[in-house]
Amino acid sequence: MATTRKIARKSSARAAAKSPTKKSAKKNAAQATPSSLIDEQLARYRSMRDFSITEEPSGSSKAKSALRGLPFVIQKHAASHLHYDFRLGWNGVLKSWAVAKGPSYFPGDRRLAVQVEDHPMEYGGFEGIIPKGQYGGGTVMIWDQGAWEPHGDVDEGLQKGSLKFGMSGTKMHGNWTLVRMNKSASGSRRWGSSDKPNWLLIKEHDKYERGKDDPCVTVEEPNSAVTGRSIEEIAEAETHVWQSNRTNGVTKPWHHGTKKKTAAEETPAPKKASNKPASASLKKKLNTLPQERLPEFIAPQLATHAATPPNEEGWLHELKLDGYRIQARKHGDKVELRTRSGLDWTHRMRDVADAVRYISAENAILDGEVVVLDESGNSIFAKLQASFEHGEKNTFTYFVFDLLHLDGGNLRGLPLRERKQLLSQIVPESGEILRMSEDIAGNGEEVFHRACELHAEGVIAKRADAKYVSGRTVSWLKLKCVREQEFVIGGFTLPTNGTYGIGSLLLGYYDDAGKLIYAGRTGTGFNQRTHRSIRDVLENLAQKTMPFAAVPAPDRRDVTWVKPTKVAQVRFATWTADGRVRQAAFLGLREDKAATEVFREAPTTAPKPRTPRHRGREFVHVNASEKVTPMKKSSSDSAAQVAPVRLTHPEKVLDENTKLTKQELANYYWAVAEHMLPHIADRPLSLVRCPEGSTQPCFFQKHVNHMLPPGIGSVTIKDKRGKAEPYITLNTAEALAGLAQMGVLEVHPWGSKNDSLERPDRIIIDLDPDAAISWKQLGDSAKQVRSMLKSIGLESFLKTTGGKGLHIVIPIAARYEWPIVKVWAKAFASAMEEAQPELYLTKMTKSARTNKIFVDYLRNERGATAVAPFSPRARAGAPVSMPLTWKELSASERPSFSISNFSEWKERLKKDPWKGIDSLKQKLPAVEEGSQAKYVA
């Protein structure tokens, strides 16, 4: 081994002595190439072309225009046969090889590369059509471009037939080798003058290599690195296209200043926005913006369906686009694209991500829509869907209409008009992939009718002075030229002609109670391919039970029911009186929307722009790290922070006494999340749902189903029979606030965590007093419990139940199983009863509770729960279970906490009476002494 290493070192030393370093190679490349040498190298190229006919460049002999950098370009060339022109910039020209199958990342592939005539440097920017009859007539695409770096002397490598180099482009990376098959060929420096020697293009072993069975890069990424077009789209262009990075807004030739690219530079830069100077007032406003860390994701603002367009001043109008709502997050060189529900789709739209990377901002969050445009400039959802489902090659265009964060500044509190001004300074007004969505100020009715005449989808009207608010609001309105919305697919029928496909889809939407309401069928809008592909998808979701709440008997005939998880985009004429869609046509599947978010869209009327004295009621989204000021009902000047969750019917009243709405419940959960989550996160939960409000029937839910909001997780728990069931659990403020969508008025956690389900870490002594027991008596009893616990070395914490009782919570080490903990709690409760039988009892019998306090120990068994700290209760007035200090038991009156008076008690959040509860891992004294039968004082 030592000998081998010595030989290797000597060999390396000899190679280093003979070959120039990388630095010297770059230096040589940057030196001026004599015009005569360039002309000599291009003589054959020029003799083969008529430049009065072809758009190809003739090539400059001026050294200034053909010297700098070491560029490469690979052009996909559909001539008499499809091949790839592999070109390396050297000595003022492009050394060129025709690679029949294109490059391969599998080192075992030896791709034939026929050396052809040298091409001018300008040719690297050519994407277009070579006329028929001309040499190489056909379509040319810039499949990849970037920088290359020789590993050794280039001229010597060309002379001897072995050229090693590294590549850094959009698609080409790592180390490669060109090896001439017949190394005894002519010793001329200029290969390819007539004999066209054959070489092999080989991938060297490195981190970029792929396996034999991995997809080939030419199949995986077939489109242009510059324009994103397919070879067919370039061929169908009306004019020949001479691309010299003009689409990117770059004025210098494509090859100038080429260097090895960083990870952030591995795609050509799209056109940058013009750097319009910001007004002095705007700059001042930027300096006063609230600062924040770049949010991971911001729940998008959604438009409310409107019956008529707003005609008042103060509204901006944008064309409604038929695509996917996408939020782009740029953090330095990294770009992420997320759907409206937060799914990461960056990998599905790489060219869009690359375009966003080059906006004039270090960190930003953009809001917009990705579409595919037809020849008339209309967005076509079916083409967009075909790109994702069937791999059709279409150019994506990302229309950006809002800016939510810019370089540390939270812009969501700014008026829309000012956000758009800032947006215009970092995003180009026009571009093939990235562009600003234009807006029109003025009469809404006129704009809407004009849009419909132009066959647009419709119009989105936005209040120019409105802040950005997550969720559905009336400051954004959508008006559709045709009726169109999403529906849940609940079943399908087969074609009557016996072919494999779909006859019709049964459609539905969810109501506020979580029931799937039948909305009719659609049997049109399918093509031959979607007929089969949708059938394949739905067959895998087939089930025996009907998912709808009710379907008329005639419509149930010959139906295959499916799990209601797929969402269809449907266009229709109108709604019938019995709630069915008429003349419905299928447009495509919506992969970006959860079925549980589909509700019937009811049009509203446009609100008038608010006067300044009303604007205090505006909601604005905040990041989890921001201070949250909840809504104060008693003052219209008290600004509120809206929870960043999507709600249907946010105005729905859940408590008649206080008129608490679904939106206000979400805002409350969001406001207290930082304090409530430590007591419920990573625990199984039972939820009390009151979808019609607390005065209507409510029910417990503990299992996961498809109706849960985003962010809800599951933990698998076996029941008494050993059957595994998915239980609800959550960990984020967004998930907690999202419970409002389901009308959750109570949250009840287990006493154990998900990772130690059978070993609880909290014991609860529940003091449930008879109505005749005074607050002073109850307080004295709680103090007595605390004293008893302290006597055996246990610290405890206190909270109200949100009713008339109190909970004493004892944190313990998660080392005792449920049966032991239950026995201990029962023994403790029994000791209380034995000491004062006239005041305490441990039996649940209602008739025996008169003038007594029921000491409930049954919350300390497997599967039992207790209301969480800060959780509201499903009772009149929406009271809250509140952590207390022990001193507060001395108050003359029972403290009252509710969501409606949150503004009066929110200061309590600054000082936590339960501080340190999670760090206490206490032992149970009676158990430690060996007795599991009773409590030992």
N, C-alpha and C positions, 0 to 999 in steps of 0.2 A: 504493500500500500504506500509506504514512504517513497519507494522508487517511482511509483506511478505519479505521486504528487509532484516529485521533482521534475519529471518529464513534462508534466502539464505546465509547471511554472516556466520551464525553459521555452516550451512551445509558445506560451503566451508572450514571453519577452521578445521572442523573434518576431511574432506577429505585430507586436506594438512597435517594434523598430521599423518594420517595413511599411506599415499602414499609417496614414495620418490619423490623428485623434478625431473624435466627433467635432470638437471645437474647430479644428483646422478644416474639416470637411465643410462645415457651415461657412467658414471664412472663404474657402474657395468658391462655394456656391454663390456667395454674395459679391464676388469680384466681377467686374464688367466683362462680358463676353464680347469679343470683337464682332462687329457687324458682318464682316466677311465670313466668319465661321458660322454665324446664325444663318446667313443666306445660303451658305454651302450645305448646311444640314437640312434646310427647308426646300432645297431645289427640287427633289423628287416629289415632295408634297405638293408644291405649286404646279408642277408639270401635269399633275393628275386631275386638276380642277379648273373649272371655268368660273371665276369669281364674279362675273356679270350675271350669273344665274343662281349660284348657291349662296346661302347666307353664311357659309363658313368663313372664318377670318383668313386673310392671306398671310398674316404674320408680319410683325414689324422687325426690321433689321437694326432699329435703334436700341442700343444697349440699355438705355434708361427704362424702357418699357418692358424689358424681358430679362431682368436680372435677379431680382431680390427673392430670397427665401428658397426653401425646398418644398414646393407644393406637389401634391399628387391629385389626380382626379381619375375616377373610374366612370366611364360613360357606357350606359346600357344602349346598345345599338341594334335596332331592328332593321336590318338591311335585307339581303337575300336570305340570311339566316340570323337568328338572334345570337348575339355574342356580347362580351364586355370588353371595352377598350381600356386597358390598364396603362396609365400614363404617369411617368415620374419626371418632374422638372429637373433638368440638368444642363449646364452649359448653354442657358438661354433658350432651350427648346424643351418639348415634352418627349422623352424617350417612350416609345409606345409599343404595346403588345396586344394582340387580339386573343382574349381568353374565351374559348368557346362556351364553357359552362359557368364562367364566373369564378370568383374565389371561394374557397372552402376552408372552414375553421378546423376541419378534421385533418391532423397531420398525415394521416395515411393516404389522403387524396393527392394525386399528382395531376394538377390541372394543366392541360396543354396551353401554352402561351406562344403564339406565333408573332415574332417581332416584325413590326411594320415600319413604315416611314416615320421619321420624326415629325412632330406636329408643332405649330407655333404655340407659345405660352397662352395666347388669348383663347385658344381652342378650349382650354379648361373651363371657360365660362359659357360654352355653347350648349344650349338645350333647345332643340327645335327640329326642323325638317330639312334634310338634304334632298333636293329635287330628284325625281326619277330620271335616269339617264346619266346623272352625275356619278362619279366614283363614290361608292358607299351609300348610294341613294337609299333613304329610309328615315326613320325617326331616331333621334338621339336624346337621351336623358342623362342628366348628371346624377348618377346613382349614388356616388359618394365623392367627397373631396376633403382635403385636410393637408396635413404636413407629413413628410417622411424624413427619416434620419438614417443615413448610411452607416453601416458597421464595417468600416474599412474604406479603402480607396475605390471610388466609383469607377473611374476610368479603367483601373486595373481589373476590377470586377467584370466590367463589360467586355474587356479584352479577353480575359481568361474564361468567361462564361460562368461565373459564380458571383452573384450579387446578394449580399445579406443586408437587411434594413429593418427599421421599425416604422410603424404607421400609427397615426393618431388622427382619425377622422370621425365622421358620424357613425359609420358602420364598421369600418376597418380599424382594428387595434392590434397591438402586439408585434411580434417579430415574424418576418417572412423571408423567404429565399427564392430567388430566380436562378435556375440552373439550366445552362444550355445543353441540349441533348448531344450535339455533335461539337465537342470542344476543339476540334481540329479545323473548324470553319475559318473563314477569312480573318486575318488579324486586324482588319480595318477597325478604326474606332467607331465608324458609323455602320452599325448593323442594319440590315433590312433594305439596302439599296436595291436589290433585285432578288436575292436568294431567299429572303424571309426565313431565317433560321428558327428552328423550333426550340422553345425553352419550356421548363416546367415551373409553375408557381406553387410553392409548398409552404404550408403553415408550420412554423417551428413550435416546439413544445414550450408553452408558458401558461400563465393563468387564464388566457383568453381562449385556449384551444377547446374544441368540443369533441364529443364522442361520435362514433360512426353512425349511430342511429338518431343523433340529434338533428333537428331541422336545419337545412342549409340556410345561410344568411340571405341568399338571393331570393329564396322562397318566403322567408320570414319577413323580410323588409324589401319589397319589390319596387317601391315608389321613389320618386326624386327626392334627393336630400335637400334640394333648394326650394322647390315649389310644392312638393308633396303630391305631384300629379303622377298618374299611371302612364305607361307608354301609350296606351290607347287614347288617353285624354290629350296628350301632347300631339298625337297624330291628328286628332280631330280639331285642333286649334285652327282658327280662321287664318291666322298669319303665321309666318315663320317667326320663331322667337329667338332672338339673340340675347341669351342670358349671360350677363357679366356681373352677376349679383345685383342687378338693378332692382329685382323684387325685394332685395334686402335694404335698399336705400344706401348702398355702399358705392361711393363714386370712384374709388380707386379700382384698378383691375383686380380680378379675383385672386391672383397669385401674389399680390404685393404684401409685404410684411408678414408672410406666412411663417409661422413658428409652430413648434410642437405645442399642442393645445392642452390646457388643463381640463379636468373633468367638466368644468362649467362651460368650456368653450368648444365642446365636441360637436356642436351643431352650428350652422351658419346663423349669424344674428339677423333676426327679422328687423324690419324697419322700425327705428326708434321714434318715439313721439317727439314732436318739435318741442324744444325746451322754451315754451312761452314764459316770459317773466311773470312771476306771481305778483299780484297787486300788493301794495303795502299793507292793506287791511287783512289780506289773506295770509301774508307772512306773519303778521302779528297774531292772527288767530291760531296759526300752526304752533307758534311758540307757547300759546296758552292752553293747548289741548291736553286733556288728561293722558298721562303716559301709562303704558301697559306693556307687558311682555306680549310677544306675538302670539295671539290665540291659536290653539290647534285647529279649531273649527268654530264657526259662528252659525247657529241655526238661522236659515235664511228668512228674510221677510217675504211674505206671500200676499198675493193680490186677492181681493174679494170680488166675486162675480157681481157685476152691476147690470141693471136693466137699461139704464140710459147713461150717456156720457156726461161728464160735468161740463157745464158751459161757463162757469164763473172763472174769473182770473185766478191765477195762482196755481195752475195745473200745467204739468209738462206731459207730453204724449209721446209714446214710443210704439213702434210697430210690434205687435205680438209675434213672437218667434215660435216655431214648432220644432223644438229640440229638447235637449237635456239641460236643465239648470246645473251649472257648474261653478263651484267656488274655487278659485286658484289661490294657493298660499305660497308665496315666495319668501324663502328664508335664506338669504345669501345666494348661493348657487343652486340650492335645492328648491324644486317646485313640486307641489302636490296638487292634484286635481280631485275634488271631492263632489259627490252628488249632493242633492238637497237633503238626503238622509245621512250624509257623512261617509258614504262608501268611497274608498280610494280607487279612482279610475285612471290614475296617472298612466298605468301601463297600457291602457286602451286608447290613449290619445297623446302619444309621445310628441307628435309635431306641435300640438297645442302647448304642451309643457315647455318645449324648447322655445317657442315664441314668447311665452311669458317670462322665461329666464332673462330675456334681454330688455325688459322694460326699465325705465330710468328710475329705479328704486332698489334699495338694498333689501328691504323687508316690506311686504305689502300683502293685503288680502283683497282680491278682486271678486266681484259678483257678476255673473253673466250667463249667457246661454250658448251652448255649442250646437251648431246646425250644419246641415248639408244643403247647399244652395243649388237650384236648378239653373238652366240657361237664362231664365228671366229674373234671377235674383230672389226667387221665393224659397223659403225654407221648406224642405220636404222631409217629414218625419219618417216616411217609409224608407227613404234612401239612407237616412241615419241609422235606422234599425237594421237595415240589410248589411251595413258596414260591420255592426257588432255581431249579428247572428250568423251571417253567411260569408263574412270576409270580403264583401264587395269593396272595391277600392274607390273611395270617395274622399274628396278634400274636405276636412273639417274647417269651419270658421267659428271662431270664438268671439261673439259680440259681448263686449264688456259694458255694463251700464251703471256700475256702482263701485265705490272704493271705501272699504270698511276700516282699513288700518294702513298707516303709512309711516314707516321708519320709526316705530315706537309710539306713534300718536294714535289714539282712539278717535276715529273720525265719525263714529256712529251718532254722536250727539250733534253734529253739524247739520244744517239744512241740506237737503238734496242738491240744491243749486250749487252750493259751495263744494260739496263732495265731487260733483261733476267737473267743476273748474279744476280741482286738483287732479282728477282722473285724466283730464285732457292733456296734462303736462307729462304724464308718464306712459300713456298708451297712444299708439298711432291712430289718426282719424280714419285711415283706410289701410288695408293690407289683406293679403289673401287668407291668412290664418288668424291674425289678431287684429281687431279693430274696435273702435268705440261705437256703441249703439247711439244713433242720432235721435234727438228728441225735437219735438215741435211745440212751441208755446202757442196758445191761442184757443179758439173756439173748439171745444171737444166734439160737438156733433158734426161739425164740418170735417174735422180730421178723421173721425170714425167713418163717415160715409165715403170719403175719398179713399181710405184704406180698403174698404170693402169693394169699391169699384176696381181697384188694382188687384183684386183677388188675394189680398193679404188675410192672414188668420184673424186679425182683429187689432185692437189697440190696448196698450196698458197706459192708464192715466195715473200720474203720480203728483202728489202735492209738492210743489217746489220748496216749500219751507219746512217739510217734515223731516224728522230725525229717522234714522234707520232702526226699525223695530223688528226683532225676530218674531215669527209667527204671522198669522193672518190678520191684516189690519184694513181699515177703510181709508187709509192715506194712499194705498195703492189699489186701483180698481182695474179689473180686466173686462173688456167688452169684446165679444166674439162675433165675427161676421157670420159664422155658422156655429151651431151648438156642438160642443165637443167637450168631453170630460173622460176621466178614467173610471173604469168599472172593474170589480172583482169578478173573476171567472169562477163559477160554481159548478159548472157541468157542461157537457157537450153532447150533440147527437151526431150520428154518422151520415155520410152523404147517401142520398137516395139512389145514386147510380152505381153503388157498390164499390166505388174506388176507395183507396186508402186516403183518408184525410178527415176534414171537419165538415159536417152539415151545417151546424149552427152552434154558437156559444151562448150559454145562459149567463146573464149578467146580473150583478147586484152591487149594493153599497151598504155601508154600515150606518146604523142609527146610533143615537147617543147611548142607548142601552147595550150596545155591542151586538145587536142582532143584524144578521145579513139579510137585507131586504131585496127581494126579487125585483128586477127592473126590466125584464124582457129579454129578447134574443137579438143576435145579429148573425146573418148567414151570408153576408156579402163583404167584399173588401179583401178576400183572400186571393192569392195567386197560387200557381201550381206548387211552388216551393213552400210557401207558408202553410198551405193546406196540410202538407206532410209534416213539417217541422213542429207545428203547434200540436198536431195529433201525438207526435212522439213525446213532447213535453207533458201533455195532459194525461197520457196513458200511465205515466209513472206516478201520477198524483191521484189515481182512481181510488174511490172509497165507496162503501155500500150505503152510507147514510147521506141524506140530503143536507147540505150546509145552510140552506136558506131557512128563514123562519117559516115561510109558507110559499108554496108555488101552486097555481091552479092545476087541477087534475089533468086537463088536456096538455099543458106544457110539461108535465112530468113524464109523459109517455116516451119510452125508448131513450131515456137520458142516462148517460154515464156521469155519475156525480164525482166531483174531484175535491181535493183539499183546497180551500179558498186562499191560495197563496199567490196566485198569478194575477197581474193587473193588465188590463187591455185599454189602449187608447181607442175611443170610439167616437165617431161623428154621427149625428142624428138630426132629424128634422125638428122634432118637438117631443114634449112629454104628453102622454094621454091623461085623461081624468083619473084613471086608476093607477097612475104611477109607472107606466111603461114607456120605453123609448120607441119612437116611430122612425122607420126608414134608417135604421142604424147600420153603419158600415165600420168594419174593423180596420184600424190603421196600423196597429202594431202592439207588441208587448212592451210594457214599461218596466225596465229592470231597475230603475232608480227610485221606485216608489213602493213602499210596503203596503200590502193589502189593507192593513188596519188603518191606514191613513185615508182611505177612500170613502168619501161621504157625498151625498147628493149636493150639488152646487146650487144654492138658491140665490138669485140675483138680489142685490140691494140697491139703494139709491145713493147717489154721490153726496157726501156731506159737504157743507159749505166750508171754505177755508176758515180756520179759527182765528179769532182776533187775539192780540197778544195776551189779554187777561185770561184767555182760556188755555193758553199753551202750557200752563203748569201741569196739566193733566196728561201731557204727552208721556209715553213710556219710551224708555231707551234701553237697549240690551247692554249688559255689562259682562265682562269676563269673570270667571270664578274668583279671580284674585282681587277684584275690585270691591270696594266697600259698597254695600247695598242699602239703599234707603227705601223701605217698603212704602206702599201706598198709605197715606193718611186720609181716611174717609172724610174727616171733618174739615179739610182745607183743600180747596181747589188749587192752591198755590204750592202744594206739597208735591214735588215731582216724585214719580215712582219708577222703580227699575222693573222692567218686564222680564219675566223668565224666558230664556231662549229656547222655548219649546213650541211645537205646533199644536194649536188647539182648534177644534171645531166648536162653533157657537161659544166663543169665550165669554159672551155676555150672559150665558145661562146661569140662573140663580140656583145655588146649592143650599143656602140657608135663608129661609124666609124672614127670620127675625132681623138679621143684619143686612139682608140682600147681598150676601157674599156671592160673588160670581166665580165661575170656573177660572177666569183669568186671574182674579185676586188670590184664589187658592194657590195657583201655580206661582204667583209672585211671592206669596208667603213661604212656600216650601223653598223657593230659591234663596230668599233672604236668610232663612235660618239653617240652610243646608250645612254650612261650616260647623255649626254647633250640634246639629241633629245627627249627622252622618257617623260620628264616632260611636254612637249608641245603636246604630242599625246596620252599618256597612258590614259586609262579609258574614251576615247572619241570615238564616231562613226567615222569611217574613210572611205574616198573614195580613191581608188588606181588607178594610171595611169599605166596600164600594156602595155609593149612593148616586147612581147615574141620573136619577130624577130629583135629587135633593134629599135632605135629611128627613123631611116629612113623609117621604114615600118609602116603600120597602127597600131596605139595604141588605147586603149579603157579604159574607166572608169569601175571599179568594186567596188561596195559598199556592195553587199550582200554576205553572207556566202555560200560557196558551197564546194563540196568534194575535190576540187583541192587545197585548202589552205594548207600551210605548218603547221607543228606541232606548237602549242602554240598560234595559232590565236583563239580568242574568239568571242563571238557574243553578241549583245545587241538587244533586240526586240524593234522595233519602228513601230508605226502605221503610214501608209501613209494618204493622204488626204481623201481617201475613208474609212478609218478605218481598213484597212487590215494590220495585223501584219507581219512584215518582219524581218528576222535576219540580222543585219548589222555587218560589220567587226569591231572588236576592238582588241587591243593587249596591253600587259603590260610588256613584257620582251625583253631583248636584243636578245635572240635566235629567238623569233618570228619576230622581226624587220629584223634581218639578213636573216631570212628565206624567206623574200619577194623577195630576189634576184632570188630564184628559179623560180618565176613567172614572172621575168622580170619587176618588179615594179620600175619605174624610178621617180615616184612622190608619195608623201604621203600628203593627204589633210584631216586635222581633222575638225570636227564641232567646233563651238564656245561655245558649252556647253558640260558638262560631262555626263557620262552614268546615274549617280544617280540624275541628274537634267536636263533632256533633254530639257524641255520647258523653262528653265531659263539660258541663256548664261552667261558666266563669262568673256568673251572677246569681244571687239568691234574692228573691223578692218576698217581703212580708207585706201583705196587702191588708190595710186597716179599712174596712168597709162599715161605716157607722149607720145606725138607725137614724131616721130623720129627727128623732128627739135628742140625739147627742149634739151638744153644743160644740162650737169651734174650739173653745178652751179645753173641753174634755178630750176632744180628739188630739189636740196639740199636746196635752199632758201625757196621753197614751203613747204618742210617738216618742216623746222624750224618755218615757219609761223603757220603750223598746231599745232606744239608743243606749241607755244606761245598762241594760241587761247585756247587750252585745259588748259594750266596753269592758264589762266585768270579766268577760272571757277572752279579751284581747282582740275584738273585732271592731274595725271602723265601719261606719255605715253612712249612707247618703239619703237625702230626702227629696221627694217630689210630690206634687199634687197629681191626682189621677185625671184631672179634667172634669171630674164629677164632685162628689162630696167627700171622697176618701183620700187617703195618703198611702204612698208606697215608700217603704224603707228598703233600700237596695244595698246588698252586701257583696262587694267584689271578692272573689275567691280565686285560688289557683285552679286552673283547669286540669285537675288530677282526680276528681271524684266522679264516678258515674252517676247517672240520673237516679237510680233507686236509692243510693246512699244519700244524695242531696235531698231527695223527697223525705226520707226518714228523718233526716236532721231537721228540716223545716217543720215537719209535723211535730217532732219532739219539742221544738222551740215554741210553737203555737200552743201546744198542750200545756207547757209550763206556764205560759201566760194565763191560760184559762184556769189552771189549778190554783194559781196565786190569787186571782180575782174573778171567781166564777160569776159574780154579780155584774161584771162589766164586759168580760170577754167570753166568746164562744167559738168553737171550731167547726161546728156542724152547719151545713148550708140551709137548714130548715128556716124558711122565712118567718113562720109563726113564732119561732123562739128568739127572734132578733130584737124584740121590743126593748128599747132603752139599753141596747148592748152594741158592742163593736164586734163584727165578724172578723176573725183573724184568718185570712185565706192563705193557706200554704200550698194550695193545689196548682199554683202557677209555677211550681218547681218540679214538674215532671216532664218527661219527654213529650214534645209536641205542644206543650202549653206555651202561651205567650202572654205578654203584658204590654199595655200601651207604651209607646216610646216617649222619652222626653221630647218636648216641643211638638208632639203630634196633636193635631186638633181632634175633637171628638164629634161623632155624628149625632149631636144633640142641638137643641135650640140655642142659637147664639154662637155656635162653633167654638166652645171653650177649648183651652189648650192645657195639656199636661206639662207642668212647669217645675224644673229643678228649684229647690228652695235652700236657703241657709237655715240652720237650726234656730237662729235667733228670730226668724220670721214666724216661728210658732207662737211667739209672745204677742203678736199683733192682736188687737182687740177684735178685729173682724177677719173673716175668711178672705184671703186674697183672691182676686178674680182676674184671670188671664184669658184672653180670646184673640182671635185674628183681628176682630174689629177694633180692639184697643191696643193693637201692636205698637202704634206710635207712642203710647204711654209707657210701655214696658221694654221697648227695644234697647234702652240703655243698659238693661240687665245683661245683655250679651257681652258687654265689655269685661264683666267680672264673673267668671264661671264658678258657681258654688260647688260644682262637682270636679273641680280641678284635681288631677292626680288619681282619679278613680281607676283609670286603666293601668296604672303602674302598681296598684296594690294587688298582690297575689297571696291572699291570706289563707291560712290553714283553718280547717274546721276543728276546734279543740276537742269536741266530744268524739269525733272520728279518730283523731290522733291518739286518744286514750284507749282505743279499742272497742268502744261501745257504739254500735250502729242502731241500737234499739231506742235510745232516748237522748234527750238533751241533758247535758251535765253542766250546771252553772258553776 
